């Protein structure tokens, strides 16, 4: 029984310490842990909210980038179409100029051929009366050296 009695005294001596610890625990819980847990929960909620807001901002930025790329692609297509139209117009103009130049050149060549033919005809007409005289002079000169040249003896 002595042990039971000692245990009883031990429990009675420890009772004020246990009561103080429980009071201290309840004070700490209500004054320290409860506000600390509330701040931590609020911080967690804010960080989750910030993450969601960041994800939403990233999605919106990605959408804007896609829209911008689509607009740039469309603008490039428009510019390329305008450039192609301008290039085609210039090529058509160049082809028309070349066609006109060829037509003018053909006319000028035809006129030059006509002038040459007319000059040839005029030259023939001018030379016709003198042809017989020129032929006899040429014949005489060609044959004259043969007549005057001494014959070689072998």
C-alpha positions as CSV (number, residue, x, y, z in Angstrom):
1,X,0.0,0.0,0.0
2,X,2.8,2.2,0.4
3,X,3.3,2.3,-3.3
4,X,-0.2,3.3,-3.9
5,X,0.1,6.0,-1.4
6,X,3.3,7.3,-3.0
7,X,1.6,7.3,-6.4
8,X,-1.3,9.3,-5.0
9,X,1.0,11.9,-3.6
10,X,2.9,12.0,-6.9
11,X,-0.4,12.6,-8.8
12,X,-1.4,15.3,-6.4
13,X,2.0,17.0,-6.7
14,X,1.7,16.8,-10.5
15,X,-1.8,18.0,-10.7
16,X,-1.0,21.7,-10.5
17,X,1.6,21.2,-13.3
18,X,-0.9,19.4,-15.5
19,X,-3.5,22.2,-14.9
20,X,-0.9,24.9,-15.7
21,X,0.1,23.0,-18.9
22,X,-3.6,22.7,-19.9
23,X,-4.2,26.4,-19.2
24,X,-1.0,27.3,-21.1
25,X,-2.0,25.0,-24.0
26,X,-5.5,26.6,-24.2
27,X,-4.1,30.1,-24.1
28,X,-1.5,29.3,-26.7
29,X,-4.1,27.6,-28.9
30,X,-6.5,30.6,-28.7
31,X,-4.0,33.4,-28.9
32,X,-1.2,31.9,-31.0
33,X,-2.0,28.8,-33.0
34,X,-5.6,29.8,-34.0
35,X,-4.5,33.1,-35.6
36,X,-1.3,31.5,-37.0
37,X,-3.4,28.7,-38.6
38,X,-5.8,31.3,-39.9
39,X,-3.0,33.3,-41.4
40,X,-1.5,30.2,-43.0
41,X,-4.9,29.2,-44.4
42,X,-5.4,32.7,-45.8
43,X,-1.8,32.6,-47.3
44,X,-2.6,29.2,-48.8
45,X,-5.8,30.5,-50.3
46,X,-4.0,33.6,-51.7
47,X,-1.3,31.5,-53.2
48,X,-3.8,29.2,-54.8
49,X,-5.7,32.2,-56.0
50,X,-2.5,33.8,-57.3
51,X,-1.6,30.5,-59.1
52,X,-5.1,30.4,-60.7
53,X,-4.8,34.1,-61.6
54,X,-1.3,33.4,-63.1
55,X,-2.7,30.5,-65.1
56,X,-5.5,32.6,-66.3
57,X,-3.1,35.4,-67.3
58,X,-0.9,32.9,-69.1
59,X,-3.9,31.5,-71.0
60,X,-5.0,35.1,-71.9
61,X,-1.5,35.9,-73.0
62,X,-1.3,32.8,-75.1
63,X,-4.6,33.7,-76.7
64,X,-3.3,37.2,-77.4
65,X,-0.1,35.8,-78.9
66,X,-2.2,33.5,-81.1
67,X,-4.4,36.4,-82.2
68,X,-1.3,38.5,-82.8
69,X,0.3,35.7,-84.9
70,X,-3.0,35.2,-86.8
71,X,-3.1,39.0,-87.5
72,X,0.5,39.0,-88.6
73,X,-0.1,36.0,-90.8
74,X,-3.1,37.6,-92.3
75,X,-1.3,40.9,-92.8
76,X,1.6,39.1,-94.5
77,X,-0.9,37.3,-96.8
78,X,-2.4,40.6,-97.7
79,X,1.0,42.2,-98.3
80,X,2.1,39.2,-100.4
81,X,-1.1,39.4,-102.4
82,X,-0.6,43.1,-103.0
83,X,3.0,42.5,-104.0
84,X,2.0,39.8,-106.4
85,X,-0.6,42.0,-107.9
86,X,1.9,44.8,-108.3
87,X,4.5,42.4,-109.8
88,X,1.9,41.0,-112.2
89,X,0.9,44.5,-113.2
90,X,4.5,45.5,-113.8
91,X,5.1,42.3,-115.8
92,X,2.0,43.0,-117.9
93,X,3.2,46.5,-118.5
94,X,6.6,45.3,-119.4
95,X,5.1,42.7,-121.8
96,X,3.0,45.5,-123.4
97,X,6.0,47.7,-123.8
98,X,8.0,44.8,-125.3
99,X,5.1,44.1,-127.6
100,X,4.9,47.8,-128.7
101,X,8.7,47.9,-129.1
102,X,8.6,44.7,-131.3
103,X,5.8,46.2,-133.4
104,X,7.7,49.5,-133.8
105,X,10.9,47.5,-134.6
106,X,9.0,45.4,-137.1
107,X,7.6,48.5,-138.8
108,X,11.1,50.1,-138.8
109,X,12.7,47.0,-140.2
110,X,10.0,46.8,-142.9
111,X,10.6,50.4,-143.8
112,X,14.4,49.9,-143.8
113,X,13.9,46.8,-146.1
114,X,11.7,48.9,-148.4
115,X,14.3,51.7,-148.5
116,X,17.1,49.2,-149.1
117,X,15.1,47.6,-151.9
118,X,14.3,51.0,-153.4
119,X,18.0,52.0,-153.1
120,X,19.0,48.7,-154.8
121,X,16.5,49.2,-157.5
122,X,17.7,52.8,-158.1
123,X,21.3,51.6,-158.1
124,X,20.4,49.0,-160.6
125,X,18.6,51.5,-162.8
126,X,21.6,53.9,-162.5
127,X,24.1,51.2,-163.4
128,X,22.1,49.5,-166.1
129,X,23.2,51.8,-168.9
130,X,26.8,51.5,-167.8
131,X,26.8,47.7,-167.4
132,X,27.8,47.0,-170.9
133,X,30.6,49.6,-170.9
134,X,31.9,48.4,-167.5
135,X,31.8,44.8,-168.7
136,X,33.8,45.5,-171.7
137,X,36.3,47.6,-169.7
138,X,36.7,44.8,-167.1
139,X,37.1,42.2,-169.9
140,X,39.7,44.4,-171.6
141,X,41.7,44.9,-168.4
142,X,41.5,41.3,-167.4
143,X,42.6,40.1,-170.9
144,X,45.1,42.9,-171.5
145,X,47.8,41.6,-169.1
146,X,47.4,38.1,-170.6
147,X,48.1,39.5,-174.1
148,X,51.1,41.6,-173.0
149,X,52.6,39.1,-170.7
150,X,55.6,37.3,-172.2
151,X,55.1,33.6,-172.6
152,X,57.3,31.5,-170.6
153,X,59.7,29.0,-172.3
154,X,60.5,25.8,-170.8
